Amino acid sequence: MRDKGEFLFTSESVSEGHPDKVADRLSDTVLDAFLTADPYSRVACETLVTTNRVVLAGETRGPGTVTHDYLAHLVRLAIKDIGYEQDGFHWQTADVAVHLHAQSADIAQGVDSAGNKDEGAGDQGIMFGYATTETPTLMPAPLYYAHELLRTIRERRRAGDHSVAGLLPDAKSQVTLRYVDGKPVGATSVVISTQHEEHLEQAQIKHLLVPLIESVLPSGWLPADKEIYINPTGKFVIGGPDGDCGLTGRKIIVDTYGGAAPHGGGAFSGKDPTKVDRSAAYVARYLAKNVVAAGLAERATIQLSYAIGVSHPLSVYVELHGNPYDVNEAKLEKTLRELVNLTPRGIREHLHLNRPIYVPTSAYGHFGREPDAELGTFTWEKTDLVPALKSAFGR
């Protein structure tokens, strides 16, 4: 994203009822089930959802008490919690097929610790973390507001609020913001497409949602009425997995930074924390957020890279986007490696990742969320490195 001039930037979000997010939720349901039974379980679960059908596939290593029947039961409860009781996708009647098998021994020997060998990365890859001062959560503003719109609809729908009466679980949003010299100053367009009951007309849904949009955006940011697009096709009754096939890992930009920062390409849901696609992306966000929270930058991008079976990262790269505070980036890279052990074992121990904390991450973004000490969720959003970083750089 540019630092100079005037431009428009757009991000999208999708609700927990979007088919791909249903798939992510079910993959993380499987992961949490295994981690509940054994914190050191290995899971790589992919999910497909379509008309009244769910298919789980992948590799696991964990207690035999986590049976296929038990996982199918948890899948049904998750679908019910999302809100699907429709003819084309119903928690009670959907066919649930579980095709999970044992983890490859070839992968296991590279990942497992043995003798003097530390736990290795579960795969090769590059991971990015990002933070910006645009919002209180240090997330990019277009994605922040796209998430907030759908999260607000979800909360009101679950509470039975009449202001969203007749709206159903599947929804998408898109927010375009105008930037001046790198700062967001207003919204130029908002798009919301939401599944709804048959009796609702497009004009009625817009009447319901425009006040909600205004309440979410900062004062004065509401775009012109003609630039607020609600269900642009006119009708959205058939939705969810009945309307479109869903797969785990197809919303990776929604999950991360809305396109405002690079993405390494690896999806998160359904993967245990030995998979650096997930755990290293989390720690990269943690490092970037702490750098910005410490006042060392207005924007920070951090890249990590790993090789399968190798414990230490092959590289740590920091970009401070113009470096307005004249921070020595090479020193910062070295300092971050000293503050946090960036091996797979070090990451999961530092962020306490070997716990069943992943279902809440499966919708509305993996980043920019409030850490919950009681539940142990979103530990990578803490800013506890700030004092050490300020001290290291004399701030």
Solvent accessible surface area in square Angstrom, and as a share of the most:
residue,aa,sasa,rsa
1,M,58,0.26
2,R,145,0.53
3,D,60,0.31
4,K,156,0.66
5,G,39,0.37
6,E,106,0.48
7,F,20,0.08
8,L,102,0.51
9,F,46,0.19
10,T,54,0.31
11,S,5,0.03
12,E,58,0.26
13,S,0,0.00
14,V,0,0.00
15,S,6,0.04
16,E,7,0.03
17,G,0,0.00
18,H,15,0.07
19,P,3,0.02
20,D,3,0.02
21,K,1,0.00
22,V,0,0.00
23,A,0,0.00
24,D,1,0.00
25,R,35,0.13
26,L,0,0.00
27,S,0,0.00
28,D,0,0.00
29,T,15,0.08
30,V,0,0.00
31,L,0,0.00
32,D,17,0.09
33,A,11,0.08
34,F,9,0.04
35,L,2,0.01
36,T,97,0.57
37,A,48,0.37
38,D,47,0.24
39,P,59,0.37
40,Y,137,0.52
41,S,3,0.02
42,R,21,0.08
43,V,0,0.00
44,A,23,0.18
45,C,1,0.01
46,E,87,0.39
47,T,3,0.02
48,L,61,0.30
49,V,0,0.00
50,T,42,0.25
51,T,72,0.42
52,N,39,0.20
53,R,111,0.40
54,V,0,0.00
55,V,40,0.23
56,L,0,0.00
57,A,40,0.31
58,G,9,0.08
59,E,59,0.26
60,T,17,0.10
61,R,99,0.36
62,G,38,0.36
63,P,40,0.25
64,G,71,0.68
65,T,107,0.62
66,V,13,0.08
67,T,65,0.38
68,H,84,0.38
69,D,120,0.62
70,Y,99,0.38
71,L,1,0.01
72,A,19,0.15
73,H,95,0.43
74,L,33,0.17
75,V,0,0.00
76,R,65,0.24
77,L,80,0.40
78,A,6,0.04
79,I,0,0.00
80,K,95,0.40
81,D,66,0.34
82,I,1,0.00
83,G,32,0.30
84,Y,0,0.00
85,E,101,0.45
86,Q,39,0.17
87,D,145,0.75
88,G,12,0.11
89,F,0,0.00
90,H,37,0.17
91,W,42,0.15
92,Q,108,0.48
93,T,91,0.53
94,A,1,0.01
95,D,67,0.35
96,V,24,0.14
97,A,24,0.19
98,V,22,0.13
99,H,112,0.50
100,L,15,0.08
101,H,111,0.50
102,A,79,0.61
103,Q,24,0.11
104,S,46,0.30
105,A,80,0.62
106,D,109,0.57
107,I,70,0.36
108,A,12,0.09
109,Q,135,0.60
110,G,18,0.17
111,V,2,0.01
112,D,40,0.20
113,S,55,0.36
114,A,68,0.52
115,G,86,0.83
116,N,168,0.86
117,K,80,0.34
118,D,53,0.27
119,E,7,0.03
120,G,0,0.00
121,A,0,0.00
122,G,10,0.10
123,D,66,0.34
124,Q,125,0.56
125,G,23,0.22
126,I,78,0.40
127,M,6,0.02
128,F,32,0.13
129,G,0,0.00
130,Y,1,0.01
131,A,0,0.00
132,T,2,0.01
133,T,65,0.38
134,E,35,0.16
135,T,7,0.04
136,P,120,0.76
137,T,26,0.15
138,L,26,0.13
139,M,5,0.02
140,P,1,0.01
141,A,1,0.00
142,P,0,0.00
143,L,0,0.00
144,Y,48,0.18
145,Y,24,0.09
146,A,0,0.00
147,H,6,0.03
148,E,43,0.19
149,L,0,0.00
150,L,2,0.01
151,R,38,0.14
152,T,23,0.13
153,I,6,0.03
154,R,52,0.19
155,E,97,0.44
156,R,67,0.25
157,R,51,0.18
158,R,110,0.40
159,A,85,0.66
160,G,65,0.63
161,D,49,0.25
162,H,156,0.70
163,S,27,0.17
164,V,3,0.02
165,A,57,0.44
166,G,15,0.15
167,L,6,0.03
168,L,43,0.21
169,P,4,0.03
170,D,7,0.04
171,A,3,0.03
172,K,79,0.33
173,S,3,0.02
174,Q,76,0.34
175,V,0,0.00
176,T,15,0.09
177,L,0,0.00
178,R,88,0.32
179,Y,0,0.00
180,V,55,0.31
181,D,84,0.43
182,G,18,0.17
183,K,100,0.42
184,P,22,0.14
185,V,61,0.35
186,G,11,0.11
187,A,11,0.08
188,T,43,0.25
189,S,19,0.12
190,V,0,0.00
191,V,35,0.20
192,I,0,0.00
193,S,26,0.17
194,T,0,0.00
195,Q,0,0.00
196,H,3,0.01
197,E,72,0.32
198,E,113,0.51
199,H,121,0.54
200,L,15,0.08
201,E,114,0.51
202,Q,71,0.32
203,A,78,0.60
204,Q,86,0.38
205,I,1,0.00
206,K,51,0.22
207,H,145,0.65
208,L,41,0.21
209,L,0,0.00
210,V,32,0.19
211,P,80,0.50
212,L,1,0.01
213,I,0,0.00
214,E,103,0.46
215,S,75,0.48
216,V,27,0.16
217,L,8,0.04
218,P,44,0.28
219,S,117,0.76
220,G,81,0.78
221,W,39,0.14
222,L,58,0.29
223,P,11,0.07
224,A,59,0.46
225,D,93,0.48
226,K,159,0.67
227,E,52,0.23
228,I,7,0.03
229,Y,89,0.34
230,I,5,0.03
231,N,2,0.01
232,P,77,0.48
233,T,124,0.72
234,G,31,0.30
235,K,120,0.51
236,F,45,0.19
237,V,35,0.20
238,I,127,0.64
239,G,3,0.02
240,G,1,0.01
241,P,1,0.01
242,D,48,0.25
243,G,45,0.43
244,D,84,0.44
245,C,48,0.29
246,G,0,0.00
247,L,62,0.31
248,T,17,0.10
249,G,18,0.18
250,R,119,0.43
251,K,32,0.14
252,I,43,0.22
253,I,72,0.36
254,V,3,0.02
255,D,3,0.01
256,T,6,0.04
257,Y,4,0.01
258,G,5,0.05
259,G,41,0.39
260,A,8,0.06
261,A,13,0.10
262,P,66,0.41
263,H,44,0.20
264,G,27,0.26
265,G,49,0.47
266,G,19,0.18
267,A,19,0.15
268,F,5,0.02
269,S,4,0.02
270,G,0,0.00
271,K,32,0.14
272,D,1,0.00
273,P,1,0.01
274,T,6,0.04
275,K,28,0.12
276,V,1,0.00
277,D,27,0.14
278,R,1,0.00
279,S,0,0.00
280,A,0,0.00
281,A,6,0.04
282,Y,0,0.00
283,V,0,0.00
284,A,0,0.00
285,R,0,0.00
286,Y,1,0.00
287,L,0,0.00
288,A,0,0.00
289,K,20,0.08
290,N,0,0.00
291,V,0,0.00
292,V,8,0.04
293,A,40,0.31
294,A,2,0.02
295,G,37,0.36
296,L,0,0.00
297,A,2,0.01
298,E,63,0.28
299,R,28,0.10
300,A,0,0.00
301,T,6,0.04
302,I,0,0.00
303,Q,41,0.18
304,L,0,0.00
305,S,15,0.10
306,Y,5,0.02
307,A,27,0.21
308,I,80,0.41
309,G,20,0.19
310,V,66,0.38
311,S,18,0.12
312,H,112,0.50
313,P,8,0.05
314,L,111,0.55
315,S,43,0.28
316,V,15,0.09
317,Y,104,0.40
318,V,3,0.02
319,E,54,0.24
320,L,0,0.00
321,H,49,0.22
322,G,72,0.69
323,N,38,0.20
324,P,79,0.50
325,Y,87,0.33
326,D,125,0.65
327,V,5,0.03
328,N,88,0.45
329,E,53,0.24
330,A,71,0.55
331,K,91,0.38
332,L,0,0.00
333,E,40,0.18
334,K,128,0.54
335,T,13,0.08
336,L,0,0.00
337,R,101,0.37
338,E,118,0.53
339,L,56,0.28
340,V,1,0.01
341,N,81,0.42
342,L,8,0.04
343,T,2,0.01
344,P,0,0.00
345,R,76,0.28
346,G,5,0.05
347,I,0,0.00
348,R,17,0.06
349,E,97,0.43
350,H,64,0.29
351,L,1,0.00
352,H,96,0.43
353,L,1,0.00
354,N,22,0.11
355,R,82,0.30
356,P,63,0.40
357,I,5,0.02
358,Y,1,0.00
359,V,38,0.22
360,P,57,0.36
361,T,0,0.00
362,S,3,0.02
363,A,11,0.08
364,Y,2,0.01
365,G,2,0.02
366,H,0,0.00
367,F,4,0.02
368,G,12,0.12
369,R,39,0.14
370,E,140,0.63
371,P,50,0.32
372,D,53,0.27
373,A,107,0.83
374,E,162,0.73
375,L,116,0.58
376,G,4,0.04
377,T,10,0.06
378,F,10,0.04
379,T,10,0.06
380,W,0,0.00
381,E,3,0.01
382,K,70,0.30
383,T,58,0.33
384,D,79,0.41
385,L,15,0.07
386,V,23,0.13
387,P,94,0.59
388,A,40,0.31
389,L,0,0.00
390,K,78,0.33
391,S,89,0.57
392,A,38,0.30
393,F,28,0.12
394,G,71,0.68
395,R,122,0.45
